[in-house]
Amino acid sequence: AVSGILAGDWNEIILTTPVALDVSQELWFGYTVDSPDGENPAGFDNGPAVAGYGDMISLDGNAWDPIGSLGAFDLNWNLQACVSEMDDVDTFIPMTYEPTDYRTPNATLVSGTEVPGVAVPETNSLRALLGYNVYWNEDGAGYNFLEFTEDTTYLHVVENPFANGSIQCYYVSAVYENCEPESNEACWVIMGIEDITLTDGLLVYPNPVSEMITIQSREEMQMFCLLDLSGRKLFCNEKIGVKHFSLDVSGYEPGIYLIRIDTEQGEFVKKIVVAR
């Protein structure tokens, strides 16, 4: 039994003794209510019900049914769970299910008009999203933690270029308070990072770049612009009339940028990477 429950709000219950889970089976969780007949302590949302999943109820501790089968109830219970691995733990309690009769004599279901259930926004939960952990695995050597970030994008800058043919894998996990769920990994084979050579005789180098980027052209360049990914102009030099132009990008944040070059042959846009 759990005491000190706060009605009308989220209540967090942390198991102090680890419970072993069978990962080959589905995990269902819930709780038993022993409140007096006619009260409705279980919080629920405004639906629609996810029949057979978020709306299950048992009146006898054995049979489980969607609550919608018992009346005009189109709802899901407000339940959340966070499962994580435990390190250096010797004691586990096997997960068991023992049917128990929880029936209240002559109990009846009510719609909650007198004492309604409370749908609490997720932002009130103590399991708020804190950010993301980023991990990197180079050529199967194992994952190493790179950095924690609150942003939804992340640029990994390396001191030395990846070797051609190497396999680079990344793993990003969402971090909640006292919980870090698993995630999928993304991998690819490095085929090489080369200078951008355009078919009209333009050469842009080096790429990635940390300080000075250079553009060479067979034709005179009429305009050169540096843009961010949204297309906003960060630097622009019009009517330059030269075949060779260099720009210091050391003052820009690491990331991906666009360069726009206009010649008599047309307009060209390419991506460059500013790295440190």
C-alpha positions as CSV (number, residue, x, y, z in Angstrom):
1,A,0.0,0.0,0.0
2,V,1.1,3.5,-0.8
3,S,0.3,6.4,1.6
4,G,0.5,10.1,1.2
5,I,-1.2,10.1,-2.2
6,L,-2.0,13.7,-3.5
7,A,-5.4,13.8,-5.1
8,G,-5.8,15.7,-8.4
9,D,-2.0,15.7,-9.2
10,W,0.7,13.4,-10.5
11,N,2.1,11.1,-7.9
12,E,5.6,9.6,-8.4
13,I,6.3,6.1,-7.0
14,I,10.0,5.0,-7.1
15,L,10.6,1.3,-6.4
16,T,13.5,1.1,-4.0
17,T,14.1,-2.6,-4.7
18,P,14.8,-3.6,-8.4
19,V,12.3,-5.8,-10.2
20,A,13.6,-8.2,-12.8
21,L,11.7,-7.9,-16.1
22,D,11.3,-10.5,-18.8
23,V,12.3,-8.6,-21.9
24,S,10.7,-11.2,-24.2
25,Q,7.3,-10.3,-22.8
26,E,5.1,-7.2,-23.0
27,L,5.3,-5.0,-20.0
28,W,2.0,-3.8,-18.5
29,F,1.7,-1.8,-15.3
30,G,-1.1,-0.4,-13.2
31,Y,-2.3,0.0,-9.7
32,T,-5.1,-1.2,-7.3
33,V,-7.6,1.3,-5.9
34,D,-9.2,0.5,-2.6
35,S,-11.2,3.7,-2.2
36,P,-14.8,3.6,-1.0
37,D,-17.6,2.9,-3.5
38,G,-18.7,5.9,-5.5
39,E,-15.3,7.7,-5.4
40,N,-13.1,8.1,-8.5
41,P,-9.5,8.6,-7.5
42,A,-8.0,7.3,-10.8
43,G,-7.0,10.2,-13.1
44,F,-7.9,10.0,-16.8
45,D,-7.6,12.0,-20.0
46,N,-10.2,13.3,-22.4
47,G,-9.9,10.4,-24.8
48,P,-10.4,9.0,-27.3
49,A,-9.7,5.7,-25.6
50,V,-6.9,3.4,-27.0
51,A,-9.1,0.4,-26.6
52,G,-7.4,-2.7,-25.1
53,Y,-4.4,-0.7,-23.9
54,G,-4.9,2.6,-22.1
55,D,-8.4,2.0,-20.9
56,M,-8.2,-1.5,-19.3
57,I,-9.8,-2.2,-15.9
58,S,-10.4,-5.2,-13.7
59,L,-13.2,-5.4,-11.2
60,D,-12.2,-8.8,-9.7
61,G,-8.4,-8.9,-10.1
62,N,-8.6,-11.6,-12.8
63,A,-10.4,-10.5,-15.9
64,W,-9.4,-7.3,-17.7
65,D,-11.8,-5.4,-20.0
66,P,-11.8,-2.0,-21.7
67,I,-13.7,0.4,-19.4
68,G,-15.8,1.4,-22.5
69,S,-17.4,-2.0,-22.4
70,L,-18.9,-1.1,-19.0
71,G,-20.5,2.1,-20.1
72,A,-20.0,5.5,-21.8
73,F,-16.4,5.8,-20.8
74,D,-14.1,7.1,-23.6
75,L,-10.8,7.7,-21.8
76,N,-7.3,6.5,-21.0
77,W,-5.8,6.3,-17.5
78,N,-3.1,8.8,-16.6
79,L,-0.2,6.5,-16.1
80,Q,3.5,6.8,-16.9
81,A,6.4,4.5,-16.3
82,C,10.2,4.8,-16.7
83,V,12.3,1.6,-16.8
84,S,16.0,1.7,-16.6
85,E,18.9,-0.6,-16.1
86,M,20.5,-0.9,-12.6
87,D,24.3,-1.3,-12.2
88,D,26.0,-3.3,-9.4
89,V,22.7,-4.7,-8.0
90,D,22.7,-8.1,-6.5
91,T,19.1,-8.4,-5.3
92,F,16.2,-8.7,-7.8
93,I,12.6,-9.5,-7.2
94,P,11.1,-11.7,-10.0
95,M,8.1,-10.2,-11.7
96,T,5.1,-12.3,-10.8
97,Y,1.3,-11.9,-11.1
98,E,-0.9,-13.3,-8.4
99,P,-4.7,-12.7,-9.0
100,T,-6.4,-11.2,-6.1
101,D,-10.0,-10.4,-5.6
102,Y,-10.3,-6.6,-5.1
103,R,-14.1,-6.5,-5.4
104,T,-16.1,-4.2,-3.3
105,P,-19.5,-5.6,-2.5
106,N,-22.3,-4.0,-4.6
107,A,-19.8,-1.6,-6.2
108,T,-21.0,0.4,-9.1
109,L,-19.2,2.4,-11.8
110,V,-20.0,6.1,-12.1
111,S,-19.2,8.5,-14.9
112,G,-17.3,10.8,-12.6
113,T,-19.7,13.7,-12.7
114,E,-19.7,14.1,-9.0
115,V,-16.0,13.5,-8.4
116,P,-14.3,13.7,-11.8
117,G,-11.0,12.3,-12.7
118,V,-8.2,14.8,-13.3
119,A,-6.3,15.1,-16.6
120,V,-3.0,16.7,-15.7
121,P,-0.8,18.1,-18.4
122,E,2.5,16.3,-19.0
123,T,4.5,19.4,-18.2
124,N,3.6,18.9,-14.5
125,S,5.3,15.6,-14.4
126,L,8.5,15.2,-12.5
127,R,9.8,13.2,-15.5
128,A,10.4,16.3,-17.6
129,L,12.8,16.1,-20.6
130,L,16.1,17.5,-19.5
131,G,18.1,17.1,-22.8
132,Y,20.0,14.6,-24.8
133,N,23.2,12.5,-24.4
134,V,25.2,12.0,-27.6
135,Y,27.5,9.0,-28.0
136,W,30.0,8.1,-30.8
137,N,31.4,4.8,-32.0
138,E,34.2,4.7,-34.5
139,D,34.9,1.5,-36.4
140,G,33.2,-0.7,-33.7
141,A,35.6,0.4,-30.9
142,G,32.6,0.9,-28.6
143,Y,30.5,4.0,-27.7
144,N,32.0,7.0,-26.0
145,F,30.1,9.8,-24.5
146,L,30.5,13.0,-26.4
147,E,28.3,15.6,-24.8
148,F,25.0,16.4,-23.2
149,T,23.0,19.0,-25.1
150,E,19.6,20.6,-24.7
151,D,19.4,21.3,-28.5
152,T,17.7,19.1,-31.0
153,T,20.7,19.4,-33.4
154,Y,24.3,18.5,-32.7
155,L,27.6,19.1,-34.7
156,H,30.4,16.7,-33.9
157,V,33.7,18.4,-34.8
158,V,36.8,16.1,-34.9
159,E,40.5,17.1,-34.9
160,N,41.4,14.7,-37.7
161,P,39.3,13.8,-40.7
162,F,37.6,10.4,-40.7
163,A,39.5,7.7,-42.5
164,N,38.0,6.6,-45.8
165,G,36.1,3.3,-45.4
166,S,35.7,3.8,-41.6
167,I,32.3,3.2,-40.0
168,Q,31.0,6.0,-37.9
169,C,28.0,5.4,-35.6
170,Y,26.1,7.7,-33.4
171,Y,23.6,7.1,-30.6
172,V,21.4,9.8,-29.1
173,S,19.2,9.2,-26.0
174,A,16.6,11.4,-24.4
175,V,17.4,12.2,-20.7
176,Y,14.7,12.5,-18.1
177,E,15.1,12.9,-14.4
178,N,16.6,9.6,-13.1
179,C,15.9,7.9,-16.5
180,E,17.6,7.6,-19.9
181,P,15.6,5.4,-22.3
182,E,17.3,3.5,-25.1
183,S,17.5,4.7,-28.6
184,N,18.4,3.6,-32.1
185,E,21.9,4.1,-33.6
186,A,22.7,5.6,-37.0
187,C,25.8,4.5,-38.9
188,W,27.4,5.1,-42.3
189,V,30.7,4.4,-44.1
190,I,32.9,7.4,-44.8
191,M,33.7,7.7,-48.5
192,G,35.9,10.8,-48.1
193,I,35.5,14.6,-47.7
194,E,36.9,16.4,-50.6
195,D,37.0,20.0,-51.9
196,I,34.0,21.0,-53.8
197,T,34.8,21.2,-57.5
198,L,32.0,22.5,-59.7
199,T,31.6,21.4,-63.3
200,D,31.9,25.0,-64.5
201,G,35.4,25.5,-63.3
202,L,34.8,26.7,-59.8
203,L,36.9,25.3,-56.9
204,V,36.1,25.9,-53.2
205,Y,38.6,24.8,-50.6
206,P,39.3,23.7,-47.9
207,N,36.1,22.0,-46.8
208,P,35.7,21.6,-43.8
209,V,37.3,25.0,-43.1
210,S,38.4,26.6,-39.8
211,E,39.8,30.0,-40.9
212,M,40.2,31.0,-44.6
213,I,38.0,29.6,-47.3
214,T,39.1,30.2,-50.9
215,I,37.1,30.2,-54.2
216,Q,38.8,30.0,-57.6
217,S,37.0,30.4,-60.9
218,R,37.8,30.3,-64.6
219,E,35.3,33.1,-65.1
220,E,35.1,36.4,-63.2
221,M,32.9,36.1,-60.1
222,Q,30.1,38.7,-60.2
223,M,29.0,38.1,-56.6
224,F,29.9,36.0,-53.6
225,C,27.7,35.5,-50.5
226,L,27.9,33.4,-47.3
227,L,24.4,32.3,-46.1
228,D,23.1,30.3,-43.1
229,L,20.9,27.3,-43.7
230,S,17.8,29.5,-43.6
231,G,19.1,31.6,-46.5
232,R,19.9,34.6,-44.4
233,K,22.9,36.6,-45.8
234,L,25.8,36.7,-43.4
235,F,28.3,38.2,-45.8
236,C,28.0,39.4,-49.4
237,N,30.4,41.0,-51.9
238,E,28.9,42.1,-55.1
239,K,30.5,43.0,-58.4
240,I,33.9,41.8,-57.2
241,G,35.1,41.0,-60.7
242,V,37.9,38.6,-59.7
243,K,38.7,34.9,-60.3
244,H,40.2,34.3,-56.9
245,F,38.5,35.3,-53.6
246,S,39.2,34.3,-49.9
247,L,37.0,34.9,-46.8
248,D,37.9,34.6,-43.1
249,V,35.2,32.4,-41.4
250,S,37.0,32.1,-38.1
251,G,34.4,34.4,-36.5
252,Y,31.5,32.2,-37.4
253,E,30.1,29.5,-35.1
254,P,30.9,25.9,-36.2
255,G,28.2,24.5,-38.4
256,I,26.9,24.1,-41.9
257,Y,26.7,27.2,-44.2
258,L,25.9,27.9,-47.8
259,I,28.0,29.8,-50.3
260,R,26.5,31.5,-53.3
261,I,28.7,32.3,-56.3
262,D,27.4,34.2,-59.4
263,T,29.3,34.1,-62.7
264,E,28.4,34.6,-66.3
265,Q,27.8,30.8,-66.4
266,G,25.0,31.1,-63.7
267,E,24.4,31.0,-60.0
268,F,25.8,28.2,-57.8
269,V,25.0,27.2,-54.2
270,K,27.1,24.7,-52.2
271,K,27.4,23.6,-48.6
272,I,30.5,24.1,-46.5
273,V,31.3,23.1,-43.0
274,V,33.0,25.5,-40.5
275,A,34.8,23.4,-37.9
276,R,37.3,24.1,-35.1
